[in-house]
Amino acid sequence: IMDFQPGEFLNVKEVHYNQHGLLLLERQGIYRLGDSWYPVQSGDAIWMALFVPQ
């Protein structure tokens, strides 16, 4: 489980070598995929494919 306070962010661009997912449990945020940004909220699920910069 990753826990972020309001205004915090993960300051790295990741490339995953395994497929996995993310389920946002509380609140809302903005998810970056490549050069695009997507609003996300509690209950949203994100699938992270192999070798896709996140």
C-alpha positions as CSV (number, residue, x, y, z in Angstrom):
1,I,0.0,0.0,0.0
2,M,1.3,3.4,-1.0
3,D,0.1,6.4,1.1
4,F,0.3,10.0,-0.2
5,Q,-0.6,13.1,1.7
6,P,-2.5,15.8,-0.3
7,G,-0.1,17.5,-2.7
8,E,2.5,14.6,-2.6
9,F,3.5,12.7,-5.7
10,L,5.8,9.9,-6.8
11,N,8.8,11.8,-8.4
12,V,9.9,9.1,-10.8
13,K,9.0,7.8,-14.2
14,E,8.6,4.1,-13.9
15,V,8.8,1.3,-16.5
16,H,7.3,-1.9,-15.1
17,Y,8.8,-5.3,-16.0
18,N,5.7,-7.1,-14.7
19,Q,2.0,-6.6,-15.3
20,H,0.2,-5.3,-12.3
21,G,-2.6,-3.0,-11.2
22,L,-3.5,-0.2,-8.8
23,L,-6.8,0.3,-7.0
24,L,-7.3,3.8,-5.5
25,L,-8.9,3.2,-2.1
26,E,-9.5,6.8,-1.0
27,R,-9.8,10.3,-2.3
28,Q,-8.7,11.4,-5.8
29,G,-5.6,12.2,-7.8
30,I,-4.1,12.6,-11.3
31,Y,-2.4,9.6,-13.0
32,R,0.3,10.2,-15.6
33,L,0.6,7.7,-18.5
34,G,3.2,8.8,-21.0
35,D,2.5,12.4,-21.9
36,S,-1.2,12.3,-20.8
37,W,-2.7,13.0,-17.4
38,Y,-6.0,11.4,-16.2
39,P,-8.1,12.2,-13.2
40,V,-8.7,9.3,-10.9
41,Q,-10.9,8.8,-7.8
42,S,-11.7,6.3,-5.1
43,G,-12.7,3.0,-6.6
44,D,-10.8,3.5,-9.9
45,A,-8.6,0.6,-11.0
46,I,-5.5,1.1,-13.3
47,W,-3.9,-1.8,-15.2
48,M,-0.1,-1.3,-15.7
49,A,1.2,-3.2,-18.7
50,L,4.8,-4.3,-19.3
51,F,7.3,-1.7,-20.5
52,V,4.8,1.2,-20.6
53,P,6.3,4.4,-19.0
54,Q,4.1,5.5,-16.1
